[in-house]
Amino acid sequence: EDNSLLVRLTMVGSLAVVFFSLSTVTNAVLQGLNRMEMPVRHAAISLVIHIVTLFLMLVVLKWNIYAVVLSKIIFSGAICILNAKALRDRIGYVQEKKKTFLIPTLASLIMGVIAIVIHLIFELFAGPYIATIIALLAAVAAYGVSIVALGGITEEELLGMPKGAALVTICRRLHLIRGEYK
C-alpha cells in the first residue's frame, strides 16, 4: 500500500501536538491563577476560528483532508496565542522563544536530515528494517548532541537529570559544553 499521504499528514499534523501540549500547560497555569474561565473562553474563540478556517480550506480552497489537519494546527495555535496573551496581561510572563522554540526546532531539523541520510545509506546494503533501527539510534544521538551544542540545555540542567554528571563529562569531552572534565 502507498502510505505517502499518511506520512505527509502525520508530518504536518505533528505541529499540532506541540501547540496542544503548550496549551495544556498554559491552561493549567491560568487555572492555577484562579482564572478558570479563561481557558474555556479561549477554546471557544479558537473553535470559531477553527470552524471558519476549516470551511475556507475545505469549500473555497478545496484542500480536502489537509484542511482538517491544518485547521487543527490553527485551533491549537490560537489557544496558545490567547493563553500567552492572558499570561502576559495577568502576571507579565513572556515565553522565552530562542531556547524554547528556535533551538529545539533547529536540533529537530538536524536530527531529521541525519536520520534520512543514515537511513538512505544503510538501506542500500542492510535492508529497510536495519536501516530504520540505525537511523533511529543516529537520530536520538544527533538530537542530543545538537540540543546541547546549540545551548538548548545547560550544564546545570544536565546535572539535574539522571546520570547527569556522566552526561556532563561526556559533553565536555566532546566539547559540546565548556569546562574541565575529570
N, C-alpha and C positions, 0 to 999 in steps of 0.2 A: 504494500500500500504506500501511497505517497502521503507522507506526513508533513510536507513542507509548509502547508497552511497552518497546521497546528503549531509548528515550531515558530513561525513568524508571529502568530498571535500570542504565544507564550512570551516571546522576547519583548514584544511591545507592551503586553499587559503586566509584565513584571514590575514596571514603574508604579503601577497602582498599589502593589504590595508595600512599597516604600512609603507612599503617601498614606495608606491606611494605617500602617504602623505608627507613623508620626502623629496622625490624627488621634489614634487611640491614646497615646501618651499625653498629648495636649488636652484631650477631653478629660483625662484623669486629673491633670493639673488644675484645669478650670473648676472641676467638681470639688477638688481639694481646697480651692479658694472660695468655696461656697457660692459658686456661680453655676448652679445645677442646670439652669435653663439655657445657658449659652450654647453648650454642645448640641442640644436639641434644636435650637433656633438655627445654628449654623448648618446642621444636617438638613433641615427643611429648606433653607436657602439653596444649599448645594444640590438638593434634589430637583428643585425648579430649574437650576442651571443645567443639570444633567438631562432632564427631560427635553429642554429646549435644544441643547446641542445634539442629543440623540436624534431628535426629529429632523433637525437640519442636515445632519450627516447621513441619515437613512433616506429621507424623502428628497431633499434638494440635491445633495452631493452623490447619493446612491453608493455609499461606501460599504453597504452590506454588513457583514459580521465585524469588519474593522470599526464601524461606527459604534458598536456595542462596547468593544474594548476601549476605544479612545474616550467615549463618554464616561466610562468608569474611572479612567485616569483623571478626567476633568472633574468629576464628582469628588474624588478623594483629594485632589489638589485644591479644590475650592474650600473644602473643610479645613485643610491645613492652613491656607491663607487666612481664612476668617478666624481660626483659633489663634494664629500667630499675632494677628492684629489685636485681638482681645487681650492676649497676654501682655503685649506691649503697652496697651492702654491701661490695663489694670495694675501691673506691677513693674512696668518699664523693661521687661525682659525682651531682648532681641537675640534671636538664634544666631550663633556664630556660624558663618557659612563655609569658610575655607576648610576647616578641619572636619566639619560635619557632612558637607556635601561634595565639595570640589575634590579633596584628596581621595576619599573613597571611590568617587567616580573615576578618577584617573587610574587608581590602583585596579579597579574593575576592568577598565579598558585594556590595561597592560596584561592583566590576567587572561582576558578573553583572547587577545591576539596570541599570546604564548600558548594557550590551550589549543587553539585552532591549528597553529603551525605544528606543534608537537603531534597532534592527532593526525594531521595530514602526512607527516613524515613517517610515523610509526605504522600507520595503516598500510603503507606500501609494502612493508615486509613482515609485519607482525599480525595483521588482521585487525578488523574493527573493534573487537572486544578488548584485546590487549592494548590497542591504541587508545581506547577510551579510558581505561584504568590509568595508564601512564599520563595521559593528558589531564585527567582529574588531579592526580598527585602533583603534576607540574603546576597546575592552576592554583592549588592551595599554597604551594611554596611561593609562587610568583606574587600572589596577593599579599601573603605575609611579609615578604621582602619589600614589596612596593609600598605597603601602608606604613611600614617603619621608615624606609628610606625617604619617603615624601614628607615625613613628620606627622602622619596621622595618629600615631601612637607614640607617646613619650616614654622615656626610661622609667619614670615613676609609675606610669600606667602598666608597663610591662611587669614591674616588680610586684604590682598588686594582683597579678594573675597567678594561677597555679604554675609552679616551676618557673616563676618569673625571674629569679636570679639566674637560672640556667639560660633562659631566653635572652636576658641582657648580655650575658657572657658571649653567647653565640652572635648576637647582633654587633657587639663590639669587635669581635674577631673578624666579622665580615665587613667591618667599617660602615655599618648601617647607622650606628649612633656613635657619638664621640665619647671618649673617656678611656681610662685604663681598664684592662681586663686582667683577671688573675689566672 
